[in-house]
Structure formats: structure tokens, C-alpha cells
Amino acid sequence: MGNNQTIQALIVLISALPLAAAVLTAVLGPRWLRRWSHVPALVAIFVSFLCSLGLIQQIRSDDAGTVSVGFEEICTLWTWASVEDAYTQESDSSTTSGETTTQETHDFTIDVTLRADALTSAMLAMVTFVSFLVVFFAAGYMRDDPGYWRFFSYVALFVFSMTMLVSVSNLLLLYVFWEAVGVCSYLLIGFWYQKSSAAAAGKKAFLVNRVGDFGFALALLLIWSTYGTLNFHDTPAGPDSDASGYAASPTLDTDHELRGILGQTRLQDDDFAGGAVGTAICLLLLIGACGKSAQFPLHVWLPDAMEGPTPVSALIHAATMVTAGVYMVVRFSPLFLAAPAALVVVAAIGGFTALLAGLIALTQNDLKRVLAYSTISQLGFMFLAVGTGSLAGITAGMFHLLTHAFFKALLFLGAGSVMHAMGNVIDMRQFGGLRRLMPITHWTFLIGCLALSGIFPLAGFWSKDAVLGAVHDKIHELEHQQQESEFSAGQPSTAAVMLVSEASRPDATHQEPSPASFLKIYKLLYWVAVAAAFLTAFYTGRAYFMTFWGPLRIPQEAGNHAHESPFVMTIPLSVLALCAAVVGVAFVGLDFERPLAEQLQTNYFAEYIAGTPSLACDMVQATTAPGGFHFSVAALSTFVALAGIGLSGFFYLRCRKDVEWWTALASSWGVYQLSFRKFFIDEVYTLLIVLPLQFVASVCYWFDNCLIDGLVNFCGRIPVWCGGVLRSLQMGFVPFYAMFMVLGMLVLIAARMLWAGG
């Protein structure tokens, strides 16, 4: 079997195996598998992970040992829909007599097609690996739950939906599995549907995501009406598309220009770059991404999602749902590069969300909610990095997504281990000194906290440095462009153009924004990110110290049975702790046989991701490339991280003993209450959106129940009333009937006389 056939088989198996496990568990779980219902999901996801590793190896199997620029492999399973002449497009052509306008018709075809490239393979490996460890943990955590088989069937379906989401090759299928991920999250968040809070949380997550999905759907329709295709980047059919040479990728032409949607943005839309059409498309896509990745203002569903089982929280926050929004923005980065205003909005939303979620996390007492807001904040860092619009920022965002998956899954599973020992209590105010009872959970949780805080040499240190470094490089790039534009005597310099302008049409009427217009924004966002890094370290240290330090404090629900979790739960914690400790160093590529300065200029993960076709085109490659280690940025981020941890230790190791101080702080109506009440965002949404919609729903209910149904019922009651009147006249007396006969005859005679007289 050749490399191409091997890759196609692997990409199919990765998604097919979890689907088969979901169906098998749903069919056999209730009667046959029962307590072994976790086995199909566990085996299927593990084999999918091995296939993901094989896929990466196949992609990197060229002579150089690294991924070829622009490599991809397409596997078409079947044609879902095909409509001939579905789209008509006007095109200008020059003749000897002048320009003429002709109309070209295009067919609309949706193929169920999977695409293997560097970005897809990296996402698949992360999703399957973390999901496998979560399922392994859940086998012990959910052991006594009556819905044991149902849980693992849902989880396997969830993993299938996510693997398909990152594998499909057109927007329509992406939207289908985008919705499938949302449905699976609804099922898992509301898994304990007997609890009203869990049912409400599942409904809230579903409805808030529908807002984002509506924006995604509008973007899909606008893209179709603008370009007549929904494929990411078309691959021409023919013998060349099946060539075995990796370097000759069909996605990129000889000029390294993309095909399909990602390539047509600069070739067929005069208004796209910096114009209304492109900005609208990107902003609508961003709305969808904000919904899935819980970014402001659609972030409110994620903290309430903690009502689901803890393994579900780990799965959603680390490996599946919330990463989908970041993935989509990265996949469509050429579109965002062609709309600089939308790109700045991406960065601004990411920076603001990172700061807002960090402020809210400072005062939460529910351990899982603290971690939930930390997820929202870290996703904001990823959006900020991608919003720089540079290859360095895009790869940094993906790098942080990968490292975050490891230490965030570790922290959530660690919280689940604490809950398991504490009788399902999760209020940190009832904890203290648990490191003595739960040493494995304590040490692994500590590694996760340090990685989240960005402490050297753990994974979070390297990825957070890459994010801050990308923003730092963006500022320097804009400053350099501004200086060049000032020297050009009012004429825009080529360096001031944020995109590669060779691909734009000469008759385009838009104007590129000046670097100065965005420079202040990115400077502000850089310091916002630094402040968010400080908050991250503070609330992470707070959670750690309140849970594992201080005098031993065990809630009554735990009774006398508080103990370390079983090995089926601590083994995944240990594996994730190892990943959180070494994966950053491994991907940065430290090699002690080379000089340190040379080692720190390498990022193997960034080099691998940069081989993705949508990132290998000239439009993206012309931006700032992934740089080396930023010593000044790393020093600043390390300082604020240590300051945050130190300050949290001062307050929650020393001042926690002062009961009067804590009571006064919690009862105050200052910044503390503003943070504790989540800046009243839920209350504002309830006042401005929920209550008005409930009022409209009540009016509609009254209109339907009283007016429409009342009118119909009234019309139905008229013959009943008439029948009752007539029935009352049927008294059974012969003289009564004779009288009516005489009256009837008189009426007929009178009518005849009137007729004759007229």
C-alpha cells in the first residue's frame, strides 16, 4: 500500500472507530456490556490515537523528515449532493472590440471528503490522546452511575463528531459536525437530567451556542453567494491529484496561491480586502467561533457546564468543543488576513475575554468554576495570538491550544479526584490540607497549576511566551511600517500593506488601513495579556493553596472515607502531568548538543503546522515567521507569574486564618462583589434578552391559546349550542309538533303570497 492509500485509510479509521464504539455501546450496553460499557470507547479511541500518530508519521515521511510545504491528502468517500448549474457568475473578458461581460455557470457539489494535512493531524492526535485518558479516568469515576453505558456512548459520539469536524474539507460538512458537537455537549452537560440545575445548564449551553451557530450559518450563505463554492480549497481532479510526490501539492499552484474559498478571496472579490464583504464574512465566522470557544459575549454557557460529570468538563475544556472555534479561525486564516479590521476584532475579543475571565476567576469558590473561567481566559490568549495575523501568531495560538489541552485536562481530572474523595463537594472553602490524604492528586495538580501559570520549564511557559512574543513582534512590525510610511512623504509603502497585494485586482477600490491605526490597539492588548497572565497565576495559586494547604479540613459529606483515588483515576493524572511537564520542551526542541541560543530559535511544532496548505501560501508566509525565544518577554511573564503565585500564597496561607478579614471582604460591595457576581453579565442578559423573550413567548402563548384556539373553539361550540336549543324543543308532545307544522305551512303561504305580489 502506497503512502497515499495509507493516509486515506488512517484518516477514515480515526473517525470511524469512535462512531462504531458509540453505536456498539448504545446497542449492547444496557443488556450485555453493563459495567464493561467503557471498553468499546476506550479501545476505539486508543486505536484512533495510534492512527493519528501514524498519520503524522506518514505526513513527515519525506526525505527531509519534515512536513512538505503545502502537503495534503484528500479522501473522497461519496457525493452527498450535486446540483448542475446551481451558481451563475459574471466575468469580464477582453476582446479586440473591448471588454465584454459573460456569465459562467458552476455546479454545486458537496462531497463527503476528508483532508489530511499538518493542522488536521495535530488536532486529531491531541483530541484522541486526551479523550483516551479522560475515558480511562471516567471508567473509575462513573463506576456506580446508573447511566454508565449511556455516558460512554455519548462520549464516543462526541469524539467522533470532533474528529470529523477537524477532518472535513468543506464548510457545509464543517457546519454539520459543528452542530453535532453542540448536540453532544448538550447531552453530556445535561447527563444528570434529573437535576434541574444540570438540565438548565445543558439548555443554556445549547441556546447560547445557537446564537453563535446562527452567525456561522449566515457566513456560510454569504460565502456561497459570493464565491459559489464551499470547499476550503479545491483540488483539481485528474492524474496530478493522485501524484505520489509530496512536494507537488495540488492545493497550491505554481505561484503558491490557494484555490477554492481561501484562494478566491483576493482574486474574485474587489471589496474583500478591507471591504464590507470580507469583513462581514469574517465577523460572522468569528461569531460562530466565539460561541463554541466561549469568548465574550457568548462565554456565559461554559461555567454553568460544570453541572455535568467532571470527565465531561475535562473533555469539553481540553480536547473537544472549545477548541473548535480556535481551529476554525486558524483554518480560515487567509480570509481573516484579507480583512484586517476583522483580524483586529479577533485580537481585541481575545484580549478582553482573557482579562474579564481572569477577574471573575479571582473570587469563585467552586473549584471547577475557577478552572472553567481559566479556560475562557486561556482561549482568549489563543484568539489574541491568532488575531495578530502573522504566521508566528497563528502557530503560537495552536501551540498554546495543544499545551493547554494537557494541563487543563490534568486540572479538571484532578478536581474530579478531589470530588471523588470529598463526597462530591467542590467548594474550596470546605477544603484544606488535602495533600496529606491525596499525595498523587496533590503533586499532579501542582504540576498543572504551575504549567497554567507559565512557570519554567513546564509546557505553559513555552506556549504563553510564544503568544506574548507574537503580539510583541506584531507591535514592532507595525512600528517599523509606521516609520517607513512617515519617510515616504505621505505615500503608502509596500511594507505598510498588511497583506500580499500582488493577488488583488487592479481595479479594486478599497484602501489598506495604515499601521498607526492598529498600533495602539496591539500595544494595549499586549499589556492586557500581561495583566491576564498575572491574574492567571493568582487565581491558580489561590485554588491550589485553598485545596491542598492549611489545616486539614474535610467536608461532612466525605465522612471518614476520604482517601486517595484509585489507580484507574491516578494513572491518567500521572500521564497528563508528565505531558504538561515535558511537551513544551519537546516541541520547542531543546537539544543540549547544540548551543543554547541556537536551540531556543527552534520550534518544531510551529514548523510542522506551518506546512498546512492554508498557511503555506504566499499570503500567510509573507507575514512574520515564528521567531525564537523572547528573553525579555519570558522574563516579564515569569515575573508576573511568580508575583501572582506569591501574592496568592500571602492571602490564602496567612490571611485565610483571619475569619473577620474574610467575612468583611466577602460582604463588601466593592470590586470583590463585582467579580464574585461575574460583573452581572448573566443578570444583564436576563434583563435585556431572557425576560423580553419570555414576555414575547407569553404573549404568543396567550394569542395562540386564547385568540386562535378560542376562536376555533367558539366556532365549534356554535353548532353544539344550536343543537342543544333544537334538542330542547323535542319534547315528545303531538300537539306541539302539529303547531309547528301549522306555523310552517303559514310561513310557506306567506312566502308564496309575497313572491306573487312582487
C-alpha positions, 0 to 999 in steps of 0.5 A, a space after each residue: 500500500 502506497 503512502 497515499 492509500 495509507 493516509 486515506 485509510 488512517 484518516 477514515 479509521 480515526 473517525 470511524 472507530 469512535 462512531 462504531 464504539 458509540 453505536 456498539 455501546 448504545 446497542 449492547 450496553 444496557 443488556 450485555 456490556 453493563 459495567 464493561 460499557 467503557 471498553 468499546 470507547 476506550 479501545 476505539 479511541 486508543 486505536 484512533 490515537 495510534 492512527 493519528 500518530 501514524 498519520 503524522 508519521 506518514 505526513 513527515 515521511 519525506 526525505 527531509 523528515 519534515 512536513 512538505 510545504 503545502 502537503 495534503 491528502 484528500 479522501 473522497 468517500 461519496 457525493 452527498 449532493 450535486 446540483 448542475 448549474 446551481 451558481 451563475 457568475 459574471 466575468 469580464 473578458 477582453 476582446 479586440 472590440 473591448 471588454 465584454 461581460 459573460 456569465 459562467 455557470 458552476 455546479 454545486 457539489 458537496 462531497 463527503 471528503 476528508 483532508 489530511 494535512 499538518 493542522 488536521 493531524 495535530 488536532 486529531 492526535 491531541 483530541 484522541 490522546 486526551 479523550 483516551 485518558 479522560 475515558 480511562 479516568 471516567 471508567 473509575 469515576 462513573 463506576 456506580 452511575 446508573 447511566 454508565 453505558 449511556 455516558 460512554 456512548 455519548 462520549 464516543 459520539 462526541 469524539 467522533 463528531 470532533 474528529 470529523 469536524 477537524 477532518 472535513 474539507 468543506 464548510 457545509 460538512 464543517 457546519 454539520 459536525 459543528 452542530 453535532 458537537 453542540 448536540 453532544 455537549 448538550 447531552 453530556 452537560 445535561 447527563 444528570 437530567 434529573 437535576 434541574 440545575 444540570 438540565 438548565 445548564 445543558 439548555 443554556 449551553 445549547 441556546 447560547 451556542 445557537 446564537 453563535 451557530 446562527 452567525 456561522 450559518 449566515 457566513 456560510 450563505 454569504 460565502 456561497 453567494 459570493 464565491 459559489 463554492 464551499 470547499 476550503 480549497 479545491 483540488 483539481 481532479 485528474 492524474 496530478 491529484 493522485 501524484 505520489 510526490 509530496 512536494 507537488 501539492 495540488 492545493 497550491 499552484 505554481 505561484 503558491 496561491 490557494 484555490 477554492 474559498 481561501 484562494 478566491 478571496 483576493 482574486 474574485 472579490 474587489 471589496 474583500 480586502 478591507 471591504 464590507 464583504 470580507 469583513 462581514 464574512 469574517 465577523 460572522 465566522 468569528 461569531 460562530 467561533 466565539 460561541 463554541 470557544 466561549 469568548 465574550 459575549 457568548 462565554 456565559 454557557 461554559 461555567 454553568 457546564 460544570 453541572 455535568 460529570 467532571 470527565 465531561 468538563 475535562 473533555 469539553 475544556 481540553 480536547 473537544 468543543 472549545 477548541 473548535 472555534 480556535 481551529 476554525 479561525 486558524 483554518 480560515 486564516 487567509 480570509 481573516 488576513 484579507 480583512 484586517 479590521 476583522 483580524 483586529 476584532 479577533 485580537 481585541 475579543 481575545 484580549 478582553 475575554 482573557 482579562 474579564 475571565 481572569 477577574 471573575 476567576 479571582 473570587 469563585 469558590 467552586 473549584 471547577 468554576 475557577 478552572 472553567 473561567 481559566 479556560 475562557 481566559 486561556 482561549 482568549 490568549 489563543 484568539 489574541 495570538 491568532 488575531 495578530 495575523 502573522 504566521 508566528 501568531 497563528 502557530 503560537 495560538 495552536 501551540 498554546 491550544 495543544 499545551 493547554 489541552 494537557 494541563 487543563 485536562 490534568 486540572 479538571 481530572 484532578 478536581 474530579 479526584 478531589 470530588 471523588 474523595 470529598 463526597 462530591 463537594 467542590 467548594 474550596 472553602 470546605 477544603 484544606 490540607 488535602 495533600 496529606 490524604 491525596 499525595 498523587 492528586 496533590 503533586 499532579 495538580 501542582 504540576 498543572 497549576 504551575 504549567 497554567 501559570 507559565 512557570 519554567 520549564 513546564 509546557 505553559 511557559 513555552 506556549 504563553 511566551 510564544 503568544 506574548 512574543 507574537 503580539 510583541 513582534 506584531 507591535 514592532 512590525 507595525 512600528 517599523 511600517 509606521 516609520 517607513 510610511 512617515 519617510 515616504 512623504 505621505 505615500 503608502 509603502 509596500 511594507 505598510 500593506 498588511 497583506 500580499 497585494 500582488 493577488 488583488 485586482 487592479 481595479 479594486 477600490 478599497 484602501 489598506 488601513 495604515 499601521 498607526 491605526 492598529 498600533 495602539 490597539 496591539 500595544 494595549 492588548 499586549 499589556 492586557 495579556 500581561 495583566 491576564 497572565 498575572 491574574 492567571 497565576 493568582 487565581 491558580 495559586 489561590 485554588 491550589 493553596 485553598 485545596 491542598 494547604 492549611 489545616 486539614 479540613 474535610 467536608 461532612 459529606 466525605 465522612 471518614 472515607 476520604 482517601 486517595 483515588 484509585 489507580 484507574 483515576 491516578 494513572 491518567 493524572 500521572 500521564 497528563 502531568 508528565 505531558 504538561 511537564 515535558 511537551 513544551 520542551 519537546 516541541 520547542 526542541 531543546 537539544 543540549 548538543 547544540 548551543 543554547 541560543 541556537 536551540 531556543 530559535 527552534 520550534 518544531 511544532 510551529 514548523 510542522 503546522 506551518 506546512 498546512 496548505 492554508 498557511 503555506 501560501 504566499 499570503 500567510 508566509 509573507 507575514 512574520 515567521 515564528 521567531 525564537 525565544 523572547 528573553 525579555 518577554 519570558 522574563 516579564 511573564 515569569 515575573 508576573 507569574 511568580 508575583 501572582 503565585 506569591 501574592 496568592 500564597 500571602 492571602 490564602 496561607 496567612 490571611 485565610 486564618 483571619 475569619 473577620 478579614 474574610 467575612 468583611 471582604 466577602 460582604 463588601 460591595 466593592 470590586 470583590 462583589 463585582 467579580 464574585 457576581 461575574 460583573 452581572 453579565 448573566 443578570 444583564 442578559 436576563 434583563 435585556 434578552 431572557 425576560 423580553 423573550 419570555 414576555 414575547 413567548 407569553 404573549 404568543 402563548 396567550 394569542 395562540 391559546 386564547 385568540 386562535 384556539 378560542 376562536 376555533 373553539 367558539 366556532 365549534 361550540 356554535 353548532 353544539 349550542 344550536 343543537 342543544 336549543 333544537 334538542 330542547 324543543 323535542 319534547 315528545 308532545 303531538 300537539 306541539 309538533 302539529 303547531 309547528 307544522 301549522 306555523 310552517 305551512 303559514 310561513 310557506 303561504 306567506 312566502 308564496 303570497 309575497 313572491 306573487 305580489 312582487 
